[in-house]
Amino acid sequence: MDTFLFIALPYIALILAIGVGIYRRIKRPYTYSSLSSQILENRKLFWGSVPFHYGLTLILLAHLLAALLPGAAGWLLGGQIRRLVLELSGMALGLYALFGLIVLIARRLVPGSLALATTSYMDGVVLFALLVQVATGVGVAVFNRWGGLWYLDTAVPWFWSLVALRPDMSTVDSLPALVKVHFVVGFVVILLFPFSRLVHLVMFPLHYLWRPFQVVIWNSRPDNTNVYPKETSNR
């Protein structure tokens, strides 16, 4: 079972994420969107989206930089004070992201809410997977301390063995169950990537830089006084 979870699953997830993602971009380009519900519940969305996106983005960057620059990461974690600061910062960011995710889920659980009406089955699956992923990450930070240090000696070699097409799970085979669940669910999220709204993560609106100005016409102002058409740019 571990062979499938730590060797086969990562490759399956990455192949599907890339292959199906490209196919969807070509065949169904108008679905390559987050389908934002901001216009429906702007205030509730703010308290969920901002903590979740900022917290998760910084955590992912920390994971990525540690994998790409293990020497620099090892130096940062070598000092007791630096290690403590990084551990507490990571835990705080995890809780921050978890709070935002819970808000995003809660706003969809209210009967009759507009967010619930626009939530698909796949949205529910993705939100559940993300909840497990973030919650297990926080759990690892709380119950398996100094994760930054053992991450460099366990997960990083495993990741690079997958990249080199010489998979070796020996460094992660003996890790605690909670850590293993965190790793596996991470690849499950990647697997769901091309089938959900998550595809918007790779969409950068660079065409906005050269898109022509758009004419926006206001019919009336709150005081019911007419105004002339106004040329604006939404860049």
Sequence and secondary structure as in RCSB ss.txt:
>XXXX:A:sequence
MDTFLFIALPYIALILAIGVGIYRRIKRPYTYSSLSSQILENRKLFWGSVPFHYGLTLILLAHLLAALLPGAAGW
LLGGQIRRLVLELSGMALGLYALFGLIVLIARRLVPGSLALATTSYMDGVVLFALLVQVATGVGVAVFNRWGGLW
YLDTAVPWFWSLVALRPDMSTVDSLPALVKVHFVVGFVVILLFPFSRLVHLVMFPLHYLWRPFQVVIWNSRPDNT
NVYPKETSNR
>XXXX:A:secstr
 HHIIIIIHHHHHHHHHHHHHHHHHHH GGG S    TTT HHHHHHHHHHHHHHHHHHHHHHHHHHH HHHHHH
HHHSHHHHHHHHHHHHHHHHHHHHHHHHHHHTTTSTT HHHHT  HHHHHHHHHHHHHHHHHHHHHHHS  HHHH
HHHTHHHHHHHHHTT    TTTTTS HHHHHHHHHHHHHHHHGGGSGGGGGG   GGGGT   EEE     TT  
    EEE   
